Amino acid sequence: MELGITGKTALVTGSSRGIGRAIAMVLSREGARVCVCARNPEPLEVLAKELRSEGAQVATVVTDVATQEGAYLAVDSAVRAFGSMDILVNNVGGSGGAGAFDAASTQQWNDVIQRNLMSAVWCSQRAVPLMRQCGGGSIVHISSIFGREYATSAPYSAAKAGLIALTKEMAVDLASHRVRVNAVAPGSIFFPGGSWDRRNQHDPEAVSKMVREQIPWGRFGTPEEVADVVAFLCSERAKWVTGSTVPVDGGQGRAY
């Protein structure tokens, strides 16, 4: 299927590993010019080298989008590299070890909200005026099924739920500017170095039990399976889809 994103400029935050890396790869392979972004330069350069070897146009920016200055820098760097802003994928996230409501500290609340919610706000604030100049664009927020139902981290659930609510508000508000806004809500995704990989190394029996009991397909999802849905939402093939949150979870979530 031709997605119609060849030559479009895409910024993917948190793209050095896992879901963000997979999103950057699929968008690049579909013809987009991709700016990859993370705090650690080494894995970014590895990704950029791999994509350039395939003939892709790739830019890198080392910044922390959990700060307003870092988020603005990420968007500005993509525009400096390629001259436009067409696609924004707000992927940065994580619970940071924050737990239940009565256990999470004020600092953990601040960190998790900034990383998961405010990073998307700040990147979008900077990107939307540029998208309007280009005649429109597409924004995809990476939320979670745990923004739709119970999770063991109160700050994480609140932040991801906020991201889902923000998706609908932005979609309605920005429709007149031809900017589409959607979210993807992944379930439990496994990749090397990710949270489930670490948990599996610590307690493989508990992880295996969780998979058997909570994921109907009996396995973890992969970053690539999330990335394919994101690429569709970014594309011309999804031009009548906006304000939606799409679960990508193998039936794990119980919300409807």
Buried (B, 14 or more C-beta within 10 A) or exposed (E): EEBBBEEBBBBBBBBBBBBBBBBBBBBBBBBBBBBBBBBEEEBBBEBBEBBEEEEBBBBBBBBBBBBBEBBBBBBBBBBEBBEBBBBBBBBBBBBBEBBEEEEBEEEBBEBBBBBBBBBBBBBBEBBBEBBBEBEBBBBBBBBBBBBBBEBEBBBBBBBBBBBBBBBBEBBEEBBEBBBBBBBBBBBBBBBEEBBBBEBBEEEEEEBEEBBEEBBEEEEBBBBBBBBBBBBBBBBEBBEEBBBBBBBBBBEBBEEE
